[in-house]
């Protein structure tokens, strides 16, 4: 039953994505406490849009803080640099999935990963936004939601996006439907 439901959800989402008409829009606010070159930013956001577009979601990017009066619970991503070595060592970013709105990306660490900086940044953003949308601190065995990417994953990122698993897609869409419910706690999920 569970597999059938996941297969049906993947088929519905896949059909919508193939039509080129994302079913849902998601507003994401970017706040910069890091100097990110415009070309890298543009390519990274386009890549994240491309990845989410394959599952029927269109990202609406804005700069600044999400409005406190918004009823849509927009996601806020802060890009930071000068990350202390003892702060979540080896982590590229973290999200607060149970709180439902905040992501922090350690841009200085993203710059030091192998491969294209824009590809890595796009994947990190997509990974952390997925945690927020799913509302859980979970990882997949493959694809964009792996707990730790390997050298082969970084290499693959430079020529094609990592994929969402069927379970990821199902949880993302279930999470989008439930985004009206308030978060109950503030646990962090490290990447």
N, C-alpha and C positions, 0 to 999 in steps of 0.2 A: 504494500500500500504506500509506504513512504517513498520507495523508489519510483512508483508510478506517479505520485504527486510531483516529485522532483523533475521527472522526465516531462510531464505536462507543462510545468512552470517554465522549464528551459525551452520547450518548443514554442510556447506563447511569446516569451521574451525574444527568442531568436527570430521568430516571424516578424515581430515589430521592428527589430533592429535591421532586418534585411530590407524592409520597406523604406528604411532611411528616415523614419519618423519616430524619434524617441517619444515614449509615452509620458515620461515624467521629467520635470525640470527641478534642479537642485541648486540653490543659491549658496555659493561659497565665498567667504570674505578672506582676503589675504592681507596680512599685516607684516611689514618688513622691518626686521631689526637686523637685517643682513643685506649687503650689497649684492644683488643678483643681477648679472648682466641681462639686458632686455631680450636679447636673442635666446638665451638659455631659458628665461622665464616663459617666453612665448612658446617655444618648442615643448617645454615640460607641460604646460597647461593644455596645449593642443593634443599631446599624447594622452594625458589623463582623460580629456574629452573623448578621444577616440576609443579608449578602453571602455569607458562607461557607455558610450554610444552603442557598442556592440550588444549591450544588454538593455537597451531602451531608456537610457538616462542621459539627459543633456545638462551639463554643468553651466551655471550662470556665474561667471567670475566677477567679483567686485573687489575694490581696494578699500581697506580701512576696517573699522570695527563693525560687527553686526549691530543693527539697531536693537536696543533693549526692548522696544515696544513691538517687535515683529512677532506675529502669531505663527510664522512658518518654521521657527527653529533653524535658522541658517547655521551653517558650519563656519567656524573661524579657524584659519590656519595661520600660525605665526612662524615665520622663517627667521631663525636666529643664527648667530655666529659667536665665536669666542666661547664655545661650549667647554666648561670645565671637564678635565679628563676624568674626574671621579663621578661625574653625573651620568648615570646609566651608560657605563663604558661599552663601546662597540655599537651602541644603538644609534640609528639614523634619525629616528623620530619617535614620538609617542602620541597616543590618543587617549581620551577619556571616554570610552565607549558607553559606560553606564550613565554618564552625565549628558552625552549626546551632542556636544557642540564644539569641543576644543581639541585642536591638534597642534603640536609643536614639532617643527622640522629643524634638525641641526644641520643647517646648510653647509657649515664648514666641514662636517663629516661626510656629507654627500659629495662634496668636491673631491674628497680624497679616495673615493671608491673607484675601482677599475671601470673603464668604459666611458661612454658619453655622459657628461654631467647632466645634460637636459633629459636624457633617457632615465637615468637613475632618479633624478628629482621627480619626473612624471610618475614613475613607478612607486616611489615612496609616498607621494601625495595620494595616488589611487589606493595604495595599501591602507593608509591611515584613515582616509575617508570611508573606506569599506568597513573598518572597525566601528566607526561612528554609526554608519547606516545599519550594520548588523546588530549593534547594541550589545555585543558580547566580545570577550577577549579570547578569541579562538583563531587557530591557524589551520591551513590546509597542508596536505602532503606535497602538493605541487602548485605551480603557477604563482600568480601575483600575491596570494595570501600565505605563502610559505613563511615560517617563522624566521628562517635565515636563508638568504640567497647564497648560492654557491658561485664559484668562478664561472661555471658554465651558464648559470642564470644571468649574470652580469653581461657575459658575452652575447647571449641570446637577446637581451634587452636592446643592444645597440642596433640590431637589424629587424626585430619584430617584438611587439609587446608580449609580455607574459599574459597568460589567459586566466580568467576566472573559472573555477570549477563549477559544476552544476549546483553543488551545495552552496557555494558562495553566492551564486546568482539568486537562488531561492531565498537565502537569508537576507540578502540586500533588499529584495522586493518586499519581503515580509516586514523588514525593519522600516522601510519607507512608509508602509501602510500604518505602522505603529508610532511614527514620529510625533504624533500629537500627544502621546502619553509622556508625562514628565519623568525624567531620570530619577532614580532612587538613591544613587550614591556616586562618589567620585573616585573610582578605582582607575589606575592608569594601566595601559597596555603598551608594553615596550616593543619596538621594532628593532 
